[in-house]
Every structure is written in C-alpha cells, then in structure tokens.
Amino acid sequence: MTEIPTKRDGRKENANATQAALQSAALRWFSEQGFEKAPVGSICADAGVTVGALYHHYGDKKGLFAAVVEQVDAQLVQAAMAASQAVIQKGGGAWYAFLASIDTVLQAGTNAPMRRLMLVDAPAVLGAQVWGDIRQRQGLGAMRGSIAAIQAHGIFQGHDAERLARIVLGALYGGMDSLPDDEAGVQDALADTRQCLVAMLEGLRNKDALA
C-alpha cells in the first residue's frame, strides 16, 4: 500500500519561524537592556517582522517576555538533564549525576545578563503567579523529578520531595544570585558557592545510601 505523504502546514511553519525570530531577538534585547528599556520596535526590526506580528502571537510585550523566560528556563533544564545523563552513561552514580546537574545550573549563573533576566526581571515583570507557573513547568518541576529519582536510590529519603525540591532550588537560585557581575572574581565566587551548596546537600543526604 502506497503511503500518502503528510501535507505540510505552511501557516504553522511560518508561525513557528516568526515566534522563533521574535524570541531570539527579544532575548538579546531583554538580556542587554532589561524589560523596560527594550523597545518593541527594535525587537521586531531585529526579528524581521512587524509589530503587529508580536501582538498577534504574544498579546503584548509582557507576553513575549514570558515566552522568552520560559524558553531560557527550559533550555537550562535540558542542559542540566544532559549533564546528569552524561555522568550516568559513563558509569557514575545517581548522586554524582545529581551534582553534575547542579553544577550546570550554577555555571549558567556566571552569565550576568541571564542571571538578571531570570532572577530579577522575571519575578518583577511577570508577578508571582505567572513566574510561579513557569517554574512549576520548568525548573521546579525538573528539580522535583530529580529529587524523586534519587530518592529511589536511597538518597534524601525521609524528606518530602516537593518541599525539598523548593528548598534546594531556592538555595541554587540564591547561589546564582550571589555571584558577582565582574568577570575577574566570578570563578572564585563560583567555586565557593558550589562548596557551600554541596556541603548543604551532603548534610541532607543519607550517608549509607549508594552514591
């Protein structure tokens, strides 16, 4: 039986391309200028689309900002999961895979514009409800899954996964927020921050659990 080729949806492809262009341009502007100073016209000009396209796809500038923030958070989650999986594939244990994911997120925090975007602008611009919903879908949801996964290996047992996920993620965000903007001192600060965070996590870990 001859297979009927799937018909391409040109409108959907065009919409996806427009959204990708807008989010890429907006990320540059929001990172460099902040939400308030990033002009809608300049974002659209860089994306090669009309201002009307922005309002059609996102409703307004804040809607575009929300999409950009969620995209960045999702990419950070993907990078953390990839780092964790790489450790597992090399024969490493669940604990060290978890620490690799933590290291990846902390390292991302050395990017000062990204750090301001996610830790300062996002909650201020979007408000607690919208920012909280994004965290539930992305960073917090992923952390909850990671905590539950390593609890299956005997690590962090005796603690509520939801509560511990919020505590660990809060500490991780705090560690990122503590990093300086100047490049000269950021690596030393990163090493100290990691040492503090790992010591906290080690204190919560069941010492008789397999690594």
C-alpha positions in Angstrom: 0.0 0.0 0.0 1.4 3.4 -1.0 1.9 5.7 1.9 0.3 9.1 1.4 2.8 11.9 2.2 1.9 14.2 5.1 0.8 17.6 3.9 3.0 20.4 5.2 1.2 23.1 7.2 2.7 26.3 5.8 0.9 28.6 8.1 2.1 26.7 11.2 5.7 26.6 9.9 5.5 30.4 9.3 4.1 31.0 12.7 6.8 28.9 14.3 9.5 30.7 12.4 8.1 34.1 13.4 7.9 33.1 17.1 11.5 31.8 17.0 12.8 35.0 15.4 10.9 37.2 17.9 12.1 35.2 20.9 15.7 35.2 19.7 15.7 39.0 19.1 13.8 39.6 22.4 16.3 37.5 24.4 19.1 39.7 23.2 17.3 43.0 24.0 15.9 41.8 27.3 19.3 40.5 28.4 21.2 43.6 27.4 18.7 46.4 28.2 16.2 44.8 30.6 12.5 44.6 30.1 11.6 48.2 30.5 14.3 49.6 28.2 13.9 47.0 25.4 11.9 48.8 22.6 9.2 46.7 20.9 10.1 48.3 17.6 13.7 47.4 17.8 12.9 43.8 18.8 10.6 43.4 15.8 13.1 45.1 13.5 15.8 42.7 14.6 13.4 39.7 14.1 12.5 40.9 10.7 8.7 41.0 11.5 6.1 43.6 12.0 5.0 45.0 15.4 1.6 43.5 14.6 3.1 40.1 14.5 4.4 40.4 18.0 0.9 41.4 19.3 -0.7 38.6 17.2 1.5 35.9 18.7 2.1 37.1 22.2 -0.6 39.7 23.0 1.9 42.3 24.2 5.5 42.8 25.2 5.0 41.1 28.6 3.6 38.0 26.8 6.7 37.9 24.7 8.9 38.3 27.8 7.1 35.4 29.5 7.8 33.2 26.4 11.4 34.1 26.4 11.8 33.4 30.2 10.2 30.0 29.8 12.4 29.2 26.9 15.5 30.1 28.8 14.4 28.1 31.8 13.5 25.1 29.6 16.9 25.2 28.0 18.6 25.3 31.4 16.6 22.3 32.5 17.7 20.5 29.3 21.3 21.3 29.9 21.2 20.1 33.5 19.5 16.9 32.5 22.0 16.3 29.7 24.9 16.8 32.2 23.3 14.3 34.6 22.7 11.7 31.9 26.3 12.1 30.7 27.5 11.0 34.2 25.2 8.0 34.2 26.3 6.9 30.8 29.9 7.0 32.0 29.0 4.7 34.9 28.7 7.3 37.5 26.2 7.0 40.4 22.9 8.9 40.9 24.4 11.3 43.5 27.2 12.4 41.2 24.8 12.8 38.3 22.6 15.0 40.5 25.6 17.1 41.5 26.5 17.5 37.8 23.1 18.9 37.1 23.5 21.4 40.0 27.0 22.4 38.6 25.5 23.1 35.2 22.9 25.4 36.6 25.4 27.2 38.8 27.7 27.6 35.8 24.9 29.2 33.8 24.6 31.7 36.7 28.0 33.2 35.8 26.3 34.8 32.8 25.3 38.1 34.5 22.6 39.2 31.9 20.9 35.8 32.0 21.0 35.9 35.8 19.4 39.3 36.0 16.8 38.2 33.4 15.7 35.1 35.4 16.2 36.1 39.0 15.4 39.9 38.9 13.3 40.8 35.9 11.2 37.7 35.6 9.5 37.8 39.0 9.3 41.6 38.9 7.8 41.8 35.4 5.6 38.7 35.4 4.4 38.7 39.0 4.4 35.8 41.5 1.6 33.8 39.8 2.9 33.7 36.2 6.5 33.3 37.3 5.5 30.6 39.7 3.6 28.8 36.9 6.7 28.9 34.7 8.8 27.5 37.5 6.3 24.7 38.1 6.5 23.7 34.4 10.3 24.0 34.1 12.9 24.5 36.9 10.8 23.4 39.9 9.2 20.6 38.0 12.5 19.2 36.9 14.0 19.6 40.4 11.0 17.7 41.9 11.6 14.9 39.4 15.3 14.8 40.2 14.7 14.6 43.9 12.1 11.8 43.5 14.5 9.9 41.2 17.5 9.9 43.6 15.2 9.1 46.5 14.6 5.8 44.6 18.4 5.2 45.1 18.1 5.8 48.9 19.3 9.4 48.7 17.3 12.1 50.5 14.9 9.6 51.9 12.7 10.8 54.8 12.1 14.2 53.2 9.1 15.3 51.2 10.1 15.6 47.5 8.1 18.7 46.9 9.4 20.6 49.9 13.0 19.5 49.3 12.8 20.5 45.7 11.7 24.0 46.7 14.4 24.2 49.3 17.2 23.0 47.0 16.1 25.1 44.1 15.8 28.2 46.4 19.4 27.6 47.6 20.5 27.1 44.0 18.9 30.4 42.9 20.4 32.1 45.9 23.8 30.8 45.0 23.4 32.1 41.4 22.3 35.5 42.8 25.4 35.7 45.0 27.7 35.6 42.0 29.4 39.0 41.1 28.9 40.7 37.8 32.6 41.3 37.2 34.3 38.5 35.3 37.5 38.8 37.3 36.1 37.4 40.5 33.2 35.2 39.3 35.2 31.9 39.1 36.4 32.1 42.7 32.9 33.0 43.8 31.5 30.1 41.8 33.9 27.7 43.5 33.0 29.0 46.9 29.3 28.9 46.1 29.5 25.3 44.9 31.3 24.3 48.0 28.6 25.8 50.3 25.8 24.3 48.3 27.3 20.8 48.1 28.0 20.9 51.8 24.4 21.7 52.5 23.2 18.9 50.2 25.7 16.4 51.8 24.2 17.2 55.1 20.8 16.2 53.8 22.0 13.0 52.1 21.6 9.6 53.8 25.2 8.6 54.5 24.5 4.9 54.0 22.9 5.5 50.5 24.7 4.2 47.4 26.5 7.0 45.5 
